[in-house]
Amino acid sequence: MKKAKARLAALKAEIESLLVMGADANAPVELDQVAVGRLSRMDSMQQQAMAQAAERARRRDLVRIEMAERRIAEGEYGFCSECGDEIAEKRLDVDPMAERCINCAQ
């Protein structure tokens, strides 16, 4: 459990720092073509949309991390939320936030 807690804490810190760094990418796109530079406004809007999608994914991961931390506190971490079987350690190494075994996840 200590390994899982440490890994989840490290992931959480990394995601939170990425959210802070990516805040500028979510700013509204300027209408002034001079401010955009060589990129067209459409390119800027596409980059903004990609940044917003990445932020949404990071926020979902933060929720998944909090859920995994809650499962650790309740003694349910490492067990499938659907069938109750133990989740393979290798699966948890790849995705420490996994809440279902590989069979139920499929």
Backbone as a printed PyTorch tensor [residue, N CA C, xyz], in Angstrom:
tensor([[[  0.8140,  -1.2000,   0.0000],
         [  0.0000,   0.0000,   0.0000],
         [  0.8580,   1.2650,   0.0000]],

        [[  2.0020,   1.2330,   0.6800],
         [  2.8600,   2.4110,   0.7170],
         [  3.3300,   2.7880,  -0.6780]],

        [[  3.6540,   1.7570,  -1.4720],
         [  4.1010,   1.9960,  -2.8440],
         [  2.9850,   2.6580,  -3.6540]],

        [[  1.7730,   2.1530,  -3.4990],
         [  0.6280,   2.7170,  -4.2290],
         [  0.3520,   4.1460,  -3.7820]],

        [[  0.3890,   4.3870,  -2.4760],
         [  0.1520,   5.7510,  -1.9700],
         [  1.1770,   6.7270,  -2.5240]],

        [[  2.4470,   6.3120,  -2.5070],
         [  3.5110,   7.1860,  -3.0000],
         [  3.3540,   7.4470,  -4.4950]],

        [[  3.0230,   6.4250,  -5.2370],
         [  2.8510,   6.5770,  -6.6810],
         [  1.6730,   7.4930,  -6.9850]],

        [[  0.5670,   7.3150,  -6.2810],
         [ -0.6040,   8.1700,  -6.4870],
         [ -0.2960,   9.6210,  -6.1180]],

        [[  0.4350,   9.8170,  -5.0250],
         [  0.7960,  11.1830,  -4.6150],
         [  1.6910,  11.8430,  -5.6570]],

        [[  2.6180,  11.0850,  -6.2210],
         [  3.5080,  11.6310,  -7.2480],
         [  2.7160,  11.9840,  -8.5090]],

        [[  1.8020,  11.1140,  -8.9140],
         [  0.9680,  11.3940, -10.0770],
         [  0.1060,  12.6360,  -9.8520]],

        [[ -0.4530,  12.7420,  -8.6580],
         [ -1.3020,  13.8880,  -8.3290],
         [ -0.5120,  15.1900,  -8.4070]],

        [[  0.6950,  15.1920,  -7.8460],
         [  1.5360,  16.3930,  -7.8890],
         [  1.9120,  16.7500,  -9.3250]],

        [[  2.2190,  15.7490, -10.1280],
         [  2.5800,  15.9960, -11.5200],
         [  1.4030,  16.5820, -12.2970]],

        [[  0.2260,  16.0170, -12.1040],
         [ -0.9580,  16.5100, -12.8160],
         [ -1.3030,  17.9220, -12.3820]],

        [[ -1.2210,  18.1920, -11.0920],
         [ -1.5230,  19.5420, -10.6020],
         [ -0.5520,  20.5620, -11.1630]],

        [[  0.7350,  20.2070, -11.2790],
         [  1.7040,  21.1510, -11.8510],
         [  1.4490,  21.3550, -13.3340]],

        [[  1.0310,  20.2970, -14.0560],
         [  0.6950,  20.4500, -15.4710],
         [ -0.5230,  21.3350, -15.6610]],

        [[ -1.4880,  21.2360, -14.7460],
         [ -2.6730,  22.1040, -14.8290],
         [ -2.2830,  23.5650, -14.6570]],

        [[ -1.3660,  23.8440, -13.7510],
         [ -0.9220,  25.2170, -13.5320],
         [ -0.1730,  25.7270, -14.7660]],

        [[  0.7080,  24.8880, -15.3140],
         [  1.4890,  25.3070, -16.4860],
         [  0.6080,  25.4950, -17.7140]],

        [[ -0.4570,  24.7170, -17.8400],
         [ -1.3080,  24.7920, -19.0170],
         [ -2.3990,  25.8310, -18.9410]],

        [[ -2.4510,  26.5920, -17.8680],
         [ -3.5260,  27.5800, -17.7060],
         [ -3.5150,  28.6250, -18.8180]],

        [[ -2.3460,  29.0300, -19.2730],
         [ -2.2540,  30.0450, -20.3270],
         [ -2.8030,  29.5340, -21.6630]],

        [[ -2.6870,  28.2450, -21.9010],
         [ -3.1340,  27.6860, -23.1820],
         [ -4.6530,  27.7150, -23.3080]],

        [[ -5.3500,  27.8720, -22.1920],
         [ -6.8140,  27.9030, -22.2230],
         [ -7.3800,  29.3080, -22.3480]],

        [[ -6.5180,  30.2890, -22.4410],
         [ -6.9710,  31.6770, -22.5540],
         [ -7.7020,  31.8780, -23.8810]],

        [[ -8.6250,  32.8240, -23.9240],
         [ -9.3430,  33.0870, -25.1750],
         [ -8.3770,  33.4640, -26.3060]],

        [[ -8.7240,  33.0550, -27.5100],
         [ -7.9060,  33.3590, -28.6800],
         [ -8.1400,  34.8100, -29.0720]],

        [[ -7.0510,  35.5300, -29.2910],
         [ -7.1270,  36.9400, -29.6730],
         [ -7.6690,  37.0830, -31.1010]],

        [[ -8.4950,  38.0840, -31.3070],
         [ -9.0150,  38.3620, -32.6440],
         [ -7.9980,  39.0980, -33.5030]],

        [[ -7.0670,  39.7810, -32.8810],
         [ -6.0620,  40.5670, -33.5830],
         [ -5.0680,  39.6290, -34.2590]],

        [[ -5.0060,  39.6370, -35.5780],
         [ -4.1110,  38.7530, -36.3190],
         [ -2.6430,  39.0610, -36.0380]],

        [[ -2.3230,  40.3050, -35.6690],
         [ -0.9480,  40.6720, -35.3570],
         [ -0.4900,  39.9640, -34.0830]],

        [[ -1.3830,  39.8550, -33.1060],
         [ -1.0280,  39.2180, -31.8340],
         [ -0.8140,  37.7190, -31.9980]],

        [[ -1.4650,  37.1260, -32.9850],
         [ -1.3440,  35.6950, -33.2080],
         [ -0.0240,  35.3710, -33.8990]],

        [[  0.4880,  36.2870, -34.6510],
         [  1.7430,  36.0440, -35.3540],
         [  1.4880,  35.3000, -36.6420]],

        [[  2.3500,  34.3430, -36.9630],
         [  2.2400,  33.6250, -38.2290],
         [  1.1250,  32.5950, -38.2260]],

        [[  0.7050,  32.1840, -37.0530],
         [ -0.3620,  31.1920, -36.9940],
         [ -1.7020,  31.8380, -37.3040]],

        [[ -2.5130,  31.1130, -37.9770],
         [ -3.8470,  31.6410, -38.2390],
         [ -4.6880,  31.5200, -36.9790]],

        [[ -5.7840,  32.2340, -36.9740],
         [ -6.6890,  32.1680, -35.8150],
         [ -7.2290,  30.7550, -35.6540]],

        [[ -7.4850,  30.0570, -36.7600],
         [ -7.9910,  28.6840, -36.6960],
         [ -6.9750,  27.7530, -36.0370]],

        [[ -5.7020,  27.9290, -36.3660],
         [ -4.6630,  27.1200, -35.7240],
         [ -4.6270,  27.3860, -34.2280]],

        [[ -4.7720,  28.6460, -33.8480],
         [ -4.7830,  29.0080, -32.4310],
         [ -5.9800,  28.4010, -31.7210]],

        [[ -7.1330,  28.4200, -32.4000],
         [ -8.3260,  27.8380, -31.7910],
         [ -8.1940,  26.3230, -31.6490]],

        [[ -7.5530,  25.6870, -32.6330],
         [ -7.3440,  24.2450, -32.5560],
         [ -6.3990,  23.9090, -31.4060]],

        [[ -5.3360,  24.6670, -31.2570],
         [ -4.4050,  24.4470, -30.1440],
         [ -5.1110,  24.6500, -28.8140]],

        [[ -5.9660,  25.6590, -28.7390],
         [ -6.7210,  25.9150, -27.5190],
         [ -7.6390,  24.7370, -27.2060]],

        [[ -8.3170,  24.2090, -28.2100],
         [ -9.2190,  23.0680, -28.0060],
         [ -8.4470,  21.8430, -27.5340]],

        [[ -7.2660,  21.6390, -28.0790],
         [ -6.4430,  20.5080, -27.6500],
         [ -5.9840,  20.6930, -26.2050]],

        [[ -5.6300,  21.9110, -25.8440],
         [ -5.2170,  22.1960, -24.4680],
         [ -6.3770,  21.9870, -23.5070]],

        [[ -7.5760,  22.3820, -23.9210],
         [ -8.7550,  22.1950, -23.0620],
         [ -9.0810,  20.7130, -22.8950]],

        [[ -8.9240,  19.9340, -23.9510],
         [ -9.1610,  18.4890, -23.8670],
         [ -8.1420,  17.8400, -22.9290]],

        [[ -6.8890,  18.2760, -23.0110],
         [ -5.8510,  17.7390, -22.1250],
         [ -6.1530,  18.0990, -20.6750]],

        [[ -6.6390,  19.3060, -20.4510],
         [ -6.9890,  19.7140, -19.0840],
         [ -8.1410,  18.8740, -18.5320]],

        [[ -9.1470,  18.6220, -19.3590],
         [-10.2690,  17.7810, -18.9170],
         [ -9.7760,  16.3740, -18.5480]],

        [[ -8.8800,  15.8240, -19.3580],
         [ -8.3350,  14.4930, -19.0720],
         [ -7.5480,  14.4980, -17.7660]],

        [[ -6.7900,  15.5540, -17.5220],
         [ -6.0190,  15.6510, -16.2700],
         [ -6.9480,  15.7600, -15.0630]],

        [[ -8.0090,  16.5220, -15.2140],
         [ -8.9690,  16.6540, -14.1090],
         [ -9.6780,  15.3230, -13.8370]],

        [[ -9.9790,  14.5640, -14.8970],
         [-10.5560,  13.2240, -14.6970],
         [ -9.5730,  12.3230, -13.9580]],

        [[ -8.2950,  12.4310, -14.3110],
         [ -7.2840,  11.6270, -13.6250],
         [ -7.1750,  12.0140, -12.1550]],

        [[ -7.3110,  13.3050, -11.8520],
         [ -7.2880,  13.7220, -10.4450],
         [ -8.4350,  13.0830,  -9.6690]],

        [[ -9.6010,  13.0230, -10.2800],
         [-10.7540,  12.3810,  -9.6330],
         [-10.4730,  10.8910,  -9.4320]],

        [[ -9.8910,  10.2420, -10.4500],
         [ -9.5610,   8.8220, -10.3290],
         [ -8.5270,   8.5880,  -9.2290]],

        [[ -7.5770,   9.5040,  -9.0850],
         [ -6.5710,   9.3870,  -8.0270],
         [ -7.2400,   9.5010,  -6.6600]],

        [[ -8.1300,  10.4730,  -6.5110],
         [ -8.8400,  10.6420,  -5.2420],
         [ -9.6790,   9.4100,  -4.9040]],

        [[-10.2770,   8.8040,  -5.9210],
         [-11.0550,   7.5890,  -5.6910],
         [-10.1410,   6.4370,  -5.2540]],

        [[ -8.9690,   6.3380,  -5.8680],
         [ -8.0110,   5.2920,  -5.4880],
         [ -7.5200,   5.5180,  -4.0590]],

        [[ -7.2660,   6.7750,  -3.6980],
         [ -6.8420,   7.0770,  -2.3250],
         [ -7.9400,   6.7050,  -1.3290]],

        [[ -9.1780,   6.9330,  -1.7090],
         [-10.3070,   6.5630,  -0.8490],
         [-10.3790,   5.0440,  -0.6900]],

        [[-10.1510,   4.3020,  -1.7860],
         [-10.1550,   2.8370,  -1.7050],
         [ -9.0340,   2.3320,  -0.8050]],

        [[ -7.8820,   3.0060,  -0.8430],
         [ -6.7760,   2.6230,   0.0470],
         [ -7.1980,   2.8160,   1.4930]],

        [[ -7.7770,   3.9680,   1.7880],
         [ -8.2060,   4.2770,   3.1590],
         [ -9.2580,   3.2870,   3.6570]],

        [[-10.1050,   2.8110,   2.7510],
         [-11.1710,   1.8880,   3.1350],
         [-10.7460,   0.4250,   3.0660]],

        [[ -9.4880,   0.1780,   2.6440],
         [ -8.9900,  -1.1940,   2.5520],
         [ -9.5070,  -1.9550,   1.3530]],

        [[-10.0020,  -1.2540,   0.3420],
         [-10.5620,  -1.8860,  -0.8490],
         [ -9.6530,  -1.7640,  -2.0670]],

        [[ -8.5130,  -1.1060,  -1.8980],
         [ -7.5990,  -0.9070,  -3.0260],
         [ -7.0150,  -2.2500,  -3.4620]],

        [[ -6.9730,  -2.4450,  -4.7870],
         [ -6.4050,  -3.6780,  -5.3250],
         [ -7.4350,  -4.7620,  -5.5650]],

        [[ -8.6850,  -4.4680,  -5.2540],
         [ -9.7620,  -5.4260,  -5.4960],
         [-10.7460,  -4.8180,  -6.4930]],

        [[-11.2100,  -5.6570,  -7.4130],
         [-12.1210,  -5.2220,  -8.4730],
         [-13.4390,  -4.7290,  -7.8840]],

        [[-13.8800,  -3.5810,  -8.3590],
         [-15.1380,  -3.0110,  -7.8680],
         [-16.3590,  -3.7590,  -8.4060]],

        [[-16.1810,  -4.5710,  -9.4490],
         [-17.3040,  -5.3120, -10.0180],
         [-17.3960,  -6.7320,  -9.4770]],

        [[-16.2980,  -7.4950,  -9.6070],
         [-16.3630,  -8.9100,  -9.2280],
         [-15.7390,  -9.2000,  -7.8670]],

        [[-14.9510,  -8.2700,  -7.3420],
         [-14.3340,  -8.4530,  -6.0340],
         [-13.0180,  -9.2080,  -6.0620]],

        [[-12.6140,  -9.6970,  -7.2450],
         [-11.3310, -10.3910,  -7.3440],
         [-10.1810,  -9.4060,  -7.1870]],

        [[ -9.0220,  -9.9430,  -6.8820],
         [ -7.8360,  -9.1080,  -6.7470],
         [ -7.3860,  -8.6240,  -8.1220]],

        [[ -7.0040,  -7.3620,  -8.2060],
         [ -6.4820,  -6.7930,  -9.4490],
         [ -5.0050,  -7.1480,  -9.5220]],

        [[ -4.5690,  -7.6270, -10.6760],
         [ -3.1730,  -8.0340, -10.8580],
         [ -2.2270,  -6.8840, -10.5480]],

        [[ -1.1370,  -7.2130,  -9.8740],
         [ -0.1590,  -6.1920,  -9.4850],
         [  0.4190,  -5.4860, -10.7060]],

        [[  0.6260,  -6.2300, -11.7770],
         [  1.1570,  -5.6140, -12.9960],
         [  0.1800,  -4.5750, -13.5450]],

        [[ -1.1180,  -4.8490, -13.4480],
         [ -2.1250,  -3.8800, -13.9090],
         [ -2.0600,  -2.6210, -13.0630]],

        [[ -1.9060,  -2.7930, -11.7500],
         [ -1.8130,  -1.6330, -10.8610],
         [ -0.5030,  -0.8770, -11.0680]],

        [[  0.5470,  -1.5860, -11.4960],
         [  1.8050,  -0.9080, -11.8090],
         [  1.6270,   0.0020, -13.0230]],

        [[  0.8670,  -0.4680, -14.0110],
         [  0.6270,   0.3190, -15.2200],
         [ -0.3560,   1.4510, -14.9350]],

        [[ -1.4320,   1.1210, -14.2060],
         [ -2.4690,   2.1100, -13.8920],
         [ -2.8360,   1.9830, -12.4110]],

        [[ -2.1570,   2.7380, -11.5490],
         [ -2.4280,   2.6230, -10.1080],
         [ -3.8290,   3.0920,  -9.7220]],

        [[ -4.5490,   3.6870, -10.6670],
         [ -5.9110,   4.1600, -10.3800],
         [ -6.9580,   3.1400, -10.8000]],

        [[ -6.5340,   1.9910, -11.3500],
         [ -7.4710,   0.9860, -11.8590],
         [ -8.3980,   0.5100, -10.7380]],

        [[ -9.6730,   0.4430, -11.0560],
         [-10.6290,  -0.0160, -10.0630],
         [-11.2960,  -1.3320, -10.4640]],

        [[-10.9550,  -1.8130, -11.6780],
         [-11.5120,  -3.0770, -12.1380],
         [-10.4010,  -3.9970, -12.6290]],

        [[-10.5980,  -5.2930, -12.4780],
         [ -9.6370,  -6.2620, -12.9950],
         [ -9.7040,  -6.2450, -14.5180]],

        [[ -8.7450,  -6.8860, -15.1410],
         [ -8.6800,  -6.8540, -16.6050],
         [ -9.9060,  -7.4920, -17.2380]],

        [[-10.4350,  -8.5340, -16.6410],
         [-11.6250,  -9.2040, -17.2040],
         [-12.8470,  -8.2920, -17.1710]],

        [[-13.0650,  -7.6200, -16.0630],
         [-14.2300,  -6.7290, -15.9410],
         [-14.0320,  -5.4450, -16.7480]],

        [[-12.8080,  -5.0240, -16.9210],
         [-12.5230,  -3.8030, -17.6850],
         [-12.7960,  -3.9850, -19.1710]],

        [[-12.7100,  -5.2380, -19.6290],
         [-12.9540,  -5.5020, -21.0510],
         [-14.4280,  -5.4840, -21.2910]]])
